[in-house]
Amino acid sequence: MSKQITSRQENYSQWYNDLVIKAGLADYSAVRGCMIIKPYGFAIWEKIKEILDKKFKETGHSNAYFPLLIPKSFFCKEASHVEGFAKECAVVTHYRLKAINGGKDIIVDPEAKLEEELIIRPTSETIIWNTYKSWIQSYRDLPILINQWANIVRWEMRTRLFLRTAEFLWQEGHTAHATAQEAIEETKKMLEVYRDFAENYMAMPVIKGEKTENERFAGAINTYCIEALMQDGKALQSGTSHFLGQNFAKAFDVKFINKEGKEEYVFATSWGVSTRLMGALIMTHSDDDGLILPPKLAPIQVVIVPIFKSEEEFQKISKKALEIKEILEKQNISVQFDNDDTKKPGFKFAEHEMKGVPIRIAIGQRDLEKNVVEVARRDTKEKTFIAIEELDTQIPKLLNEIQDNLFQKALKFREENTTKVETYDEFKKVLEGKGGFILAHFDGTTETEQKIQEETKATIRCIPLENKQEEGKCIYSGKSSKQRVIFARAY
């Protein structure tokens, strides 16, 4: 089965596309740039959603839902916001179709033109802040801590499954606060939620940082992000959290009476992650044999495959396999007993390997007689025999080891592919070589940032929040610099 996947060495981009299709994660749709998320891929997204949703609620947020369609006039109220999204917007202009040629054809009814065009949401700041105007009058109404799980449309010209599609799924938090300090604290708190999820659940090491002015979210005062490094040496922005200041409150006239009885504009934040995390998960861990999933996000953590020669053996093995399944499920482990008799064990092994199931248990007649099972790890391909009576303690331990091993392996890769450079020539040499994260001095100007991007296609991924002040000279302009930033080519 793995022979159906292009090797990473041969063509990393094709390897990724092959894996997404062959592992049953997603498929192409009849609508250009849109994807179909298949049941197995959606099961992983549901795990992501379930964990994050719990974390949001633990930090005081509630879920709500706002309309998919946004009046065009709303986007005109915040200048930088409309400029940032104008080229990506899908627009609804009519509300009715009309049959012609005796019902053989359908056209847009020219008499059904909308008085005002509607934008299919590329993000929801505008419609949410228009709503908040009627929700907020006093400091007693604050803070508002709302999240919504939704779909988004951004008309991308170059698309790739999960990483960049015209429609995608995400969550977007939108909060309102009485003070700038409270809003900034919210912004950084949610960034830490994302970091915790990425590292402790996705087993994906990330760097927390702040975006440059050129890379900020449209309409934000500050944008914070988590950046991860993929196996091909490219960066992937894996989550963002924005301090919006009073920009949207002023645009939609959202004011409140403070404790001193004075009228003020509200302070805002927004933050989000999307199905792009699915792409990050694939490219951080997987190999030429298929998907590798961290146990905490695997829909199936353990699969049991029976090996038998007769119906009698199958019945005996099945009975024991179901007992093992029940034992492990009591440990809150998701288990599948693959008793499909139309497939041979070798095919099943390859199939579950392709889907990234962390642990495979094989049990045959001889194993039954010895009261052991063969246990194979997806991450290292190591196999061992474990006594059946020890499975309730050994399998949870093994799942934890796999989770940690995947993180450590990814962390080692990032460390080995992070390079400090002092000159522009050195910068370009590393970029054309192994790539990865490049730590370099930068003079802080948008002009320099854009010149470097034009010449090398590398962007400033972030200014690390844990940056130490360090005197140096910008690699491009030679001007003085007090800190290094992270450059990389990115998805």
C-alpha positions in Angstrom: 0.0 0.0 0.0 2.8 2.4 0.8 4.1 2.0 -2.7 1.2 4.0 -3.8 2.7 7.0 -2.1 5.5 9.1 -3.7 8.5 9.2 -1.4 9.2 12.5 0.5 12.7 12.5 -1.0 11.4 12.3 -4.5 8.6 14.9 -4.3 7.5 16.2 -0.9 4.5 18.0 -2.3 3.2 14.9 -4.1 3.9 12.7 -1.1 1.7 15.0 1.0 -1.2 14.9 -1.6 -0.8 11.1 -2.0 -0.9 10.5 1.8 -4.0 12.7 2.3 -5.9 10.7 -0.4 -4.6 7.2 0.4 -5.1 7.5 4.2 -8.7 8.5 3.6 -8.4 11.9 5.2 -9.9 14.1 2.4 -10.8 14.2 -1.3 -11.2 16.7 -4.0 -14.7 18.1 -4.6 -16.6 19.3 -7.7 -16.1 22.9 -6.5 -12.7 24.3 -7.4 -10.5 24.8 -4.4 -12.9 23.1 -2.0 -12.3 19.8 -0.3 -14.4 16.9 1.1 -13.2 15.8 4.5 -13.8 12.1 4.7 -14.9 10.3 7.9 -11.4 9.3 9.1 -10.1 12.8 8.5 -13.2 14.3 10.2 -12.7 12.0 13.2 -9.3 13.5 13.7 -10.7 17.0 13.4 -13.4 16.1 15.9 -10.7 15.1 18.4 -9.0 18.5 17.8 -12.2 20.3 18.2 -13.3 18.4 21.4 -10.0 19.1 23.2 -9.8 22.8 22.2 -13.5 23.4 23.0 -12.9 22.1 26.5 -9.9 24.3 26.9 -11.9 27.4 25.7 -14.6 26.7 28.2 -12.1 26.1 31.0 -10.8 29.6 30.3 -14.3 31.1 30.6 -15.5 31.2 26.9 -18.9 30.2 25.6 -19.8 29.1 22.1 -22.2 31.0 19.9 -23.0 31.2 16.2 -23.1 34.2 13.8 -24.4 34.4 10.2 -22.5 33.1 7.2 -23.5 36.2 5.1 -22.2 39.6 6.0 -23.5 42.9 4.4 -20.8 44.5 2.2 -21.1 47.8 4.0 -19.8 46.3 7.2 -16.4 45.7 5.5 -16.2 49.4 4.5 -16.2 50.5 8.1 -12.7 49.3 9.0 -10.3 50.4 6.2 -7.4 48.0 6.8 -9.7 45.1 7.3 -11.5 45.5 4.0 -8.1 46.1 2.2 -6.7 42.9 3.8 -9.6 40.7 2.7 -11.0 42.4 -0.4 -9.2 40.1 -2.9 -10.4 36.9 -1.2 -14.1 37.6 -0.8 -16.8 35.6 -2.4 -19.9 37.8 -3.1 -23.6 37.0 -3.2 -25.3 39.4 -5.6 -28.7 37.7 -6.3 -31.2 35.7 -4.4 -33.1 33.7 -7.0 -32.6 31.4 -10.0 -34.8 31.3 -13.1 -35.6 28.4 -15.4 -35.5 29.0 -19.2 -35.8 27.0 -22.4 -38.7 25.1 -21.0 -36.9 24.2 -17.8 -33.8 22.8 -19.5 -31.5 25.6 -18.4 -31.2 27.8 -15.3 -29.9 31.3 -15.1 -29.5 33.9 -12.3 -32.8 35.9 -12.3 -31.8 39.4 -13.3 -34.8 40.7 -11.4 -33.6 39.2 -8.2 -30.6 41.4 -7.6 -29.9 42.2 -3.9 -30.1 45.8 -2.8 -26.8 45.3 -1.0 -24.4 42.5 -1.8 -23.6 40.0 0.9 -20.0 38.7 1.6 -19.6 35.0 2.5 -17.6 35.4 5.7 -13.8 35.3 5.3 -13.8 36.1 9.1 -16.4 37.4 11.4 -15.1 40.5 13.1 -17.4 42.9 11.3 -20.7 41.2 11.9 -19.8 40.3 15.5 -18.9 43.9 16.4 -22.0 45.2 14.7 -23.9 42.8 17.1 -21.8 43.7 20.2 -23.0 47.3 19.8 -26.5 46.2 21.0 -25.1 43.9 23.7 -22.8 46.4 25.4 -23.8 49.5 27.3 -22.0 49.3 30.7 -18.8 47.9 32.2 -21.2 45.4 33.8 -21.7 43.8 30.3 -18.0 43.2 30.0 -16.0 41.1 29.3 -17.8 39.2 26.5 -15.9 35.9 25.9 -17.3 34.2 22.8 -16.1 31.5 20.4 -17.7 30.1 17.3 -17.0 26.9 15.3 -17.7 27.7 11.7 -16.8 27.5 8.1 -14.9 30.2 6.2 -14.6 31.1 2.6 -11.5 32.8 1.2 -11.1 32.7 -2.6 -7.6 31.2 -2.8 -6.1 30.8 -6.3 -3.6 28.1 -5.4 -5.1 25.5 -3.1 -3.9 22.3 -1.3 -5.9 19.9 0.8 -6.2 21.1 4.4 -3.4 23.7 4.0 -5.1 26.2 1.8 -8.6 25.7 0.5 -11.3 28.1 -0.6 -13.6 26.8 2.2 -12.2 25.5 5.5 -13.4 24.8 9.0 -12.1 26.7 12.0 -12.9 28.3 15.3 -12.8 32.0 15.9 -12.8 33.6 19.3 -14.1 37.2 19.6 -13.8 38.9 23.0 -14.7 42.4 24.3 -13.0 44.1 27.3 -13.1 47.2 29.3 -9.3 47.9 29.3 -6.4 47.4 26.9 -4.5 45.5 29.5 -7.3 43.0 30.0 -7.5 42.5 26.2 -3.8 42.0 25.8 -3.8 39.4 28.6 -6.6 37.6 26.8 -4.7 37.6 23.6 -1.6 36.1 25.2 -3.6 33.6 27.2 -5.2 32.2 24.1 -1.9 32.0 22.4 -0.7 29.9 25.3 -3.7 27.6 24.9 -2.7 27.0 21.3 0.9 26.4 22.3 -0.2 23.9 24.9 -2.4 22.1 22.5 0.2 22.0 19.7 2.9 20.6 21.9 1.1 18.4 24.4 -1.6 16.9 22.0 -0.2 17.3 18.5 3.3 16.5 19.7 4.4 19.4 17.5 7.0 21.9 19.0 6.1 25.5 18.2 7.7 29.0 18.7 5.5 31.7 20.2 6.0 35.0 18.6 4.7 38.4 17.4 4.1 39.2 13.7 5.8 42.2 12.1 3.6 45.1 11.0 3.7 43.7 7.4 2.4 40.3 8.6 -0.3 41.4 11.0 -3.9 40.5 10.7 -5.9 43.1 8.8 -7.2 45.6 11.5 -5.0 44.3 14.4 -2.7 46.4 16.6 -0.7 43.2 17.4 -0.8 39.7 16.0 0.7 36.8 18.0 1.3 33.4 16.5 2.7 29.9 17.0 5.0 28.7 14.2 6.0 25.1 13.5 8.6 23.6 11.2 7.6 20.9 8.7 9.8 18.1 7.5 10.6 19.8 4.2 12.1 22.8 6.0 9.2 25.1 5.5 7.3 26.9 8.3 3.6 26.6 9.0 1.7 29.2 10.9 -0.4 27.0 13.2 -2.5 29.5 15.2 -2.9 33.3 15.7 -4.2 35.6 18.4 -4.9 39.2 17.7 -5.1 42.3 19.9 -7.5 44.5 18.0 -7.3 47.5 20.3 -10.4 49.8 19.8 -10.3 49.6 16.0 -13.5 47.6 15.5 -15.2 49.3 18.4 -14.7 52.7 16.8 -15.7 51.3 13.4 -19.0 50.0 14.7 -19.4 52.6 17.5 -19.3 50.1 20.4 -19.0 52.2 23.6 -19.6 51.5 27.3 -20.0 53.5 30.5 -17.0 52.8 32.7 -17.1 52.6 36.5 -16.3 56.4 36.7 -19.4 57.1 34.6 -17.4 58.1 31.5 -18.0 56.7 28.0 -15.2 54.7 26.4 -14.7 52.5 23.3 -14.4 48.8 24.0 -11.1 46.8 23.5 -11.2 43.7 21.3 -9.4 40.5 20.6 -9.8 37.7 18.1 -8.0 34.3 17.8 -8.3 31.2 15.7 -7.0 27.9 14.4 -8.3 25.9 11.5 -8.3 22.6 9.6 -4.8 23.7 8.6 -3.8 21.9 11.8 -4.5 18.7 10.0 -1.9 19.5 7.4 0.6 20.4 10.3 -0.1 17.0 11.9 0.6 15.1 8.7 3.8 17.0 7.8 5.3 17.0 11.3 5.2 13.2 11.9 4.3 11.1 8.9 6.7 8.9 6.7 6.8 7.2 3.4 4.6 4.4 4.7 1.7 6.7 5.6 0.3 8.7 8.4 1.8 8.8 11.9 -0.6 10.1 14.6 0.2 11.1 18.1 -2.0 8.8 20.4 -3.9 11.8 21.9 -5.4 12.7 18.5 -5.7 9.2 17.0 -9.3 8.2 16.4 -8.2 4.6 16.8 -5.3 4.2 19.3 -5.0 0.4 19.2 -6.1 -2.0 16.5 -6.3 -5.8 17.1 -5.7 -8.0 14.1 -6.6 -11.7 14.4 -4.4 -14.3 12.5 -6.1 -17.6 11.9 -6.2 -20.6 9.6 -9.6 -22.0 10.4 -13.0 -20.9 11.6 -12.4 -22.7 14.9 -9.2 -20.7 15.5 -11.0 -17.5 14.5 -13.7 -18.0 17.1 -11.2 -18.7 19.9 -9.0 -15.7 18.9 -12.0 -13.4 18.5 -13.2 -14.2 22.0 -9.8 -13.3 23.5 -9.5 -10.2 21.3 -12.8 -8.9 22.5 -11.7 -9.5 26.1 -8.5 -7.5 25.4 -10.6 -4.8 23.7 -12.8 -4.5 26.8 -9.8 -4.4 29.2 -8.2 -1.5 27.2 -11.4 0.4 26.8 -11.7 0.5 30.6 -8.4 2.5 30.4 -10.1 5.0 28.1 -8.2 3.7 25.1 -10.0 3.6 21.7 -9.7 0.1 20.3 -10.8 -1.4 17.0 -11.0 -5.2 16.5 -10.5 -5.7 12.8 -12.3 -8.9 12.2 -12.9 -8.3 8.5 -12.5 -11.7 6.9 -12.3 -10.4 3.4 -8.8 -9.0 3.9 -5.6 -10.9 4.7 -3.5 -9.9 7.8 -0.7 -8.4 5.7 -3.1 -6.1 3.9 -4.7 -5.1 7.3 -1.2 -4.3 8.7 -0.4 -2.0 5.7 -3.9 -0.4 5.9 -3.6 0.5 9.6 0.0 1.6 9.1 -1.2 4.0 6.4 -3.8 5.4 8.7 -1.3 6.0 11.4 -2.8 3.8 14.2 -0.3 4.1 17.0 -0.3 0.5 18.2 -1.2 -2.7 16.4 -1.8 -5.9 18.3 -1.6 -9.2 16.4 -2.9 -12.4 17.9 -2.7 -15.9 16.4 -3.3 -19.4 17.7 0.3 -19.8 19.0 0.1 -16.5 20.8 -3.1 -17.6 22.4 -1.5 -20.8 23.6 1.4 -18.8 25.1 -1.0 -16.1 26.5 0.9 -13.3 24.7 0.3 -10.9 21.8 2.6 -9.2 19.3 2.6 -5.5 19.8 3.9 -3.2 17.0 4.5 0.6 17.4 3.7 2.8 14.4 6.3 5.5 15.2 9.4 3.2 15.4 8.1 0.0 13.8 9.4 -1.9 16.8 7.7 -5.1 17.7 7.6 -7.0 21.0 5.6 -9.6 22.8 3.5 -8.7 25.8 1.7 -11.0 28.2 -2.1 -10.6 27.9 -2.4 -10.0 31.7 0.0 -7.1 31.4 -1.7 -5.2 28.6 -3.8 -3.0 30.9 -0.6 -1.4 32.2 1.8 -1.8 29.3 -0.4 -0.4 26.5 -1.2 3.0 28.3 2.6 3.3 29.1 3.5 2.6 25.5 1.0 5.2 24.2 2.6 7.8 26.5 6.0 6.8 25.2 4.9 7.2 21.6 3.4 10.6 22.3 6.6 11.8 23.9 8.8 10.2 21.3 7.0 12.0 18.5 7.4 15.3 20.2 11.1 14.8 21.0 11.8 13.6 17.4 10.1 16.7 16.0 11.9 19.0 18.5 15.3 17.5 17.6 14.5 18.1 13.9 13.6 21.7 14.6 16.8 22.2 16.6 18.9 20.6 13.8 17.3 22.8 11.2 17.5 26.2 13.0 20.5 28.2 11.9 21.9 31.6 13.1 23.3 33.7 10.3 25.2 37.0 10.2 25.2 37.9 6.5 22.8 38.0 3.6 25.0 35.6 1.6 25.0 33.1 4.4 21.2 33.6 4.8 20.6 32.8 1.1 23.0 29.8 1.2 21.1 28.2 4.1 17.8 29.0 2.5 18.7 27.2 -0.7 20.3 24.4 1.2 18.5 22.7 4.1 16.1 25.6 4.7 14.4 25.6 8.1 14.2 28.4 10.6 16.8 31.1 10.1 17.6 33.4 13.0 18.9 36.7 11.7 19.1 40.4 12.6 16.6 42.7 10.9 16.3 46.4 11.0 12.6 46.5 11.6 11.5 48.2 8.4 8.7 47.0 6.1 10.9 48.0 3.1 13.7 45.6 4.1 11.2 42.8 4.9 9.5 43.2 1.5 12.9 43.3 -0.3 14.0 40.0 1.3 10.7 38.4 0.5 10.8 39.5 -3.1 14.4 38.3 -3.6 14.2 35.0 -1.6 10.5 34.1 -1.0 11.3 33.9 2.7 9.2 35.8 5.2 9.6 36.8 8.8 7.6 34.1 10.6 7.7 35.9 13.9 9.7 37.9 16.4 10.0 35.2 19.2 8.4 36.3 22.5 11.3 34.8 24.4 13.8 36.8 22.3 16.9 38.1 24.2 18.1 41.6 23.3 21.2 41.2 21.2 23.1 43.9 19.4 23.8 43.2 15.7 23.4 44.5 12.2 20.6 43.7 9.8 21.6 41.1 7.3 20.2 43.1 4.4 20.6 46.8 5.2 23.5 46.7 7.6 21.6 49.0 10.0 21.7 48.4 13.7 19.4 45.7 15.2 18.7 44.7 18.8 17.1 41.3 18.2 17.0 38.3 15.8 13.8 37.3 14.1 12.8 34.0 12.5 12.8 33.8 8.7 11.7 30.9 6.6 9.9 29.9 3.5 6.4 29.0 4.5 3.1 27.4 3.5 
